[in-house]
Amino acid sequence: MLIEQEPGVKYKLASADGSLHVMAASDVVKMSKARNKLYRGRPVATAADGDGNAVGATFEPPTKRYVEGGVRIESDVSIIFPIRRDVGDNLRIGPSIAPTFRVGYEKMIGPLGVSGGAMGRFTYWNTEEPYDGDAGPATWTTELHVYAKGAFHLGRVAAYVGGSMGPDLTFIYSDEMGGWENTQGLGINLTTGVAIAVTRVLSLDVGIDFHPPTRAIYNSGFDLSYLALRIGAQLTL
């Protein structure tokens, strides 16, 4: 950035790292004006002359990411597609809706981000009787997991992969069973997706989860597994 000039004598230039350069006019071949994409309203590096006096030019060094590290609060709505619909002989599960929440922290290392935290997902299963098509027993699963993700940030876009692990708690109510039944199993989720920053605080998130088989449906012996399409948002604090 040109900050001072004596035409025909010398020119003073401030660079993005805050250093000051003096060029003799005889060394200048051509001059042109262009928008300085590194200049920002907030001071990041302040140029100074050789005596340590600030000259008032402020710059922001170039970066390949838009969102910085920090606390992440994520919420999404997942559409769950069971890989196997029939659960034993008495229960069939269809596509279901599951709200999901995550709270964690992301550490940035250049354009790479590493994050971890806690995840909760509640799925109220869309059940029916396999023979007559009537509504099946009330059935839901709560996943209480810890998660880890790795992301690559390029401008406003961050592509990520990760996974989570923790207990899957399934409850079912049926008159035939005479009340409530519940089971638990170790659940795993593998995830991938893309987050697009709307602002430095708010990002939109679209992704896919794969839940490998987990023995979680009462006494049927069925291993629950599904694919989930996620659409949500994340806040950076």
C-alpha positions as CSV (number, residue, x, y, z in Angstrom):
1,M,0.0,0.0,0.0
2,L,1.4,3.4,-1.0
3,I,1.4,5.6,2.1
4,E,3.7,8.4,1.2
5,Q,5.3,9.8,-2.0
6,E,7.7,12.5,-3.2
7,P,7.2,12.5,-6.9
8,G,10.5,12.2,-8.7
9,V,12.3,11.4,-5.4
10,K,11.0,8.4,-3.5
11,Y,7.9,6.3,-2.5
12,K,7.0,4.6,0.8
13,L,5.2,1.3,0.7
14,A,3.7,-0.6,3.6
15,S,3.4,-4.4,3.2
16,A,1.0,-6.8,4.8
17,D,3.4,-7.9,7.5
18,G,3.7,-4.3,8.8
19,S,7.1,-3.5,7.4
20,L,7.9,-0.3,5.5
21,H,9.8,-0.1,2.2
22,V,11.3,3.0,0.6
23,M,11.8,2.9,-3.2
24,A,13.7,5.5,-5.2
25,A,11.7,7.1,-7.9
26,S,14.3,6.0,-10.4
27,D,13.5,2.3,-9.6
28,V,9.8,2.7,-10.4
29,V,9.0,1.5,-13.9
30,K,5.2,1.7,-13.7
31,M,2.4,2.8,-11.3
32,S,-1.3,1.8,-11.4
33,K,-4.2,1.8,-8.9
34,A,-6.1,-1.3,-7.8
35,R,-8.3,-2.3,-4.9
36,N,-6.2,-3.8,-2.1
37,K,-7.9,-7.0,-1.1
38,L,-5.8,-7.3,2.1
39,Y,-6.8,-4.0,3.5
40,R,-9.4,-4.2,6.3
41,G,-11.1,-1.7,8.6
42,R,-9.8,-3.4,11.8
43,P,-6.0,-3.2,12.5
44,V,-4.2,-6.5,12.3
45,A,-0.6,-5.4,11.4
46,T,0.3,-1.7,11.6
47,A,3.1,-0.4,9.4
48,A,5.8,1.7,11.1
49,D,8.8,3.6,9.8
50,G,12.4,3.0,10.8
51,D,12.1,5.0,14.0
52,G,9.1,2.9,15.2
53,N,6.5,5.6,14.5
54,A,3.2,4.1,13.3
55,V,2.1,5.3,9.9
56,G,-1.5,4.2,10.3
57,A,-1.8,1.6,7.5
58,T,-3.6,-1.6,8.6
59,F,-3.7,-4.9,6.8
60,E,-5.1,-8.4,7.3
61,P,-2.8,-11.1,6.0
62,P,-4.3,-13.4,3.4
63,T,-6.1,-16.5,4.7
64,K,-7.6,-19.6,3.0
65,R,-10.4,-19.9,5.6
66,Y,-13.3,-17.7,6.5
67,V,-14.5,-19.1,9.8
68,E,-12.1,-19.2,12.8
69,G,-11.9,-21.8,15.5
70,G,-14.0,-21.7,18.6
71,V,-17.0,-23.3,20.3
72,R,-19.4,-24.9,17.9
73,I,-23.1,-25.3,18.6
74,E,-24.8,-27.4,15.9
75,S,-28.4,-28.4,15.3
76,D,-30.0,-30.3,12.5
77,V,-33.0,-32.3,11.4
78,S,-32.1,-35.8,10.2
79,I,-34.2,-37.9,7.9
80,I,-33.5,-41.5,8.9
81,F,-33.8,-44.2,6.3
82,P,-33.5,-47.7,7.9
83,I,-31.4,-50.1,5.8
84,R,-33.7,-53.0,6.9
85,R,-37.3,-52.1,7.4
86,D,-38.6,-55.3,8.9
87,V,-37.8,-55.8,12.6
88,G,-38.5,-59.5,13.4
89,D,-42.0,-60.7,12.5
90,N,-44.1,-58.0,14.2
91,L,-42.6,-54.6,13.4
92,R,-41.8,-52.6,10.3
93,I,-39.9,-49.3,10.4
94,G,-40.2,-46.5,7.7
95,P,-38.3,-43.3,7.1
96,S,-38.3,-41.3,10.3
97,I,-37.4,-37.8,11.6
98,A,-34.7,-37.2,14.2
99,P,-33.5,-33.9,15.6
100,T,-29.8,-33.8,16.4
101,F,-27.7,-31.5,18.5
102,R,-23.9,-31.1,19.0
103,V,-21.8,-29.0,21.2
104,G,-18.0,-29.0,20.9
105,Y,-14.8,-27.0,20.1
106,E,-12.9,-26.7,16.8
107,K,-9.1,-26.1,16.8
108,M,-7.8,-24.5,13.6
109,I,-4.3,-25.4,12.2
110,G,-4.1,-23.3,9.0
111,P,-6.9,-24.4,6.7
112,L,-7.4,-27.6,8.7
113,G,-9.9,-27.9,11.6
114,V,-10.0,-30.6,14.3
115,S,-13.1,-30.7,16.5
116,G,-14.8,-32.8,19.2
117,G,-17.6,-32.7,21.6
118,A,-20.9,-34.3,22.6
119,M,-23.8,-35.3,20.4
120,G,-27.5,-36.2,21.0
121,R,-30.0,-37.6,18.6
122,F,-33.6,-38.5,19.3
123,T,-35.4,-40.7,16.7
124,Y,-39.2,-41.4,17.1
125,W,-39.5,-44.3,14.7
126,N,-42.3,-44.4,12.1
127,T,-43.5,-48.0,12.8
128,E,-46.3,-50.1,11.4
129,E,-47.6,-53.7,11.6
130,P,-46.1,-55.6,8.7
131,Y,-49.4,-57.4,7.8
132,D,-52.3,-55.0,8.2
133,G,-50.4,-51.7,7.8
134,D,-51.8,-50.3,11.1
135,A,-49.6,-48.1,13.2
136,G,-47.0,-50.0,15.2
137,P,-46.0,-49.7,18.9
138,A,-44.5,-46.4,20.1
139,T,-40.7,-46.8,19.6
140,W,-37.8,-44.4,19.9
141,T,-34.1,-44.3,20.2
142,T,-31.9,-41.8,22.0
143,E,-28.2,-41.7,20.9
144,L,-25.8,-40.1,23.4
145,H,-22.4,-40.0,21.8
146,V,-19.1,-38.2,21.8
147,Y,-17.9,-37.1,18.3
148,A,-14.7,-36.1,16.5
149,K,-14.4,-34.4,13.1
150,G,-11.7,-33.3,10.7
151,A,-12.4,-30.4,8.3
152,F,-10.7,-28.7,5.4
153,H,-11.6,-25.0,5.2
154,L,-11.4,-23.2,1.9
155,G,-12.9,-19.7,2.0
156,R,-16.5,-20.0,3.2
157,V,-16.7,-23.8,2.5
158,A,-15.6,-26.5,4.9
159,A,-15.7,-30.2,3.9
160,Y,-15.5,-32.6,6.8
161,V,-15.5,-36.3,7.8
162,G,-15.9,-37.8,11.3
163,G,-17.6,-40.1,13.5
164,S,-19.3,-40.6,16.9
165,M,-19.6,-43.4,19.4
166,G,-21.8,-43.9,22.5
167,P,-24.8,-45.7,23.9
168,D,-28.0,-46.2,21.8
169,L,-31.0,-46.4,24.2
170,T,-34.2,-47.8,22.6
171,F,-37.6,-47.8,24.2
172,I,-40.8,-49.5,22.9
173,Y,-44.3,-49.6,24.3
174,S,-46.7,-52.4,23.3
175,D,-49.9,-53.8,24.7
176,E,-48.8,-57.2,23.6
177,M,-45.7,-57.0,25.8
178,G,-47.8,-55.6,28.6
179,G,-45.9,-52.3,28.9
180,W,-42.5,-50.9,28.3
181,E,-39.4,-52.6,27.1
182,N,-36.0,-51.0,26.7
183,T,-32.5,-52.1,25.5
184,Q,-29.2,-50.5,25.0
185,G,-26.3,-51.0,22.6
186,L,-23.0,-49.4,21.6
187,G,-23.8,-47.1,18.7
188,I,-21.5,-45.7,16.0
189,N,-22.1,-43.0,13.5
190,L,-19.9,-42.2,10.5
191,T,-20.5,-38.8,9.0
192,T,-19.4,-36.6,6.1
193,G,-20.7,-33.3,4.8
194,V,-20.1,-29.7,3.8
195,A,-20.6,-26.5,5.9
196,I,-21.1,-23.2,4.1
197,A,-20.5,-20.0,6.1
198,V,-23.2,-17.4,5.7
199,T,-21.4,-15.1,8.2
200,R,-18.4,-15.7,10.4
201,V,-20.8,-16.8,13.1
202,L,-23.5,-18.8,11.2
203,S,-23.0,-21.7,8.8
204,L,-25.4,-24.0,7.0
205,D,-24.6,-27.7,7.1
206,V,-25.6,-30.5,4.8
207,G,-24.4,-34.1,5.3
208,I,-24.9,-37.8,5.4
209,D,-24.5,-40.2,8.4
210,F,-24.1,-44.0,8.3
211,H,-25.1,-45.9,11.4
212,P,-23.6,-49.5,11.3
213,P,-25.7,-52.2,12.9
214,T,-26.4,-51.9,16.6
215,R,-28.4,-54.4,18.5
216,A,-31.0,-52.0,19.9
217,I,-34.5,-53.2,19.2
218,Y,-35.8,-55.0,22.3
219,N,-36.1,-58.8,22.0
220,S,-36.3,-59.2,18.2
221,G,-32.6,-59.8,17.7
222,F,-32.5,-57.2,14.9
223,D,-29.4,-55.0,14.5
224,L,-30.5,-51.4,13.9
225,S,-28.7,-49.7,11.0
226,Y,-29.6,-46.6,8.9
227,L,-28.6,-43.8,6.6
228,A,-29.4,-40.3,7.6
229,L,-29.7,-37.1,5.5
230,R,-28.9,-34.1,7.7
231,I,-29.8,-30.4,7.1
232,G,-29.0,-27.9,9.7
233,A,-27.0,-25.0,11.0
234,Q,-24.0,-24.3,13.2
235,L,-23.0,-21.3,15.4
236,T,-19.4,-20.3,16.1
237,L,-18.9,-18.6,19.5
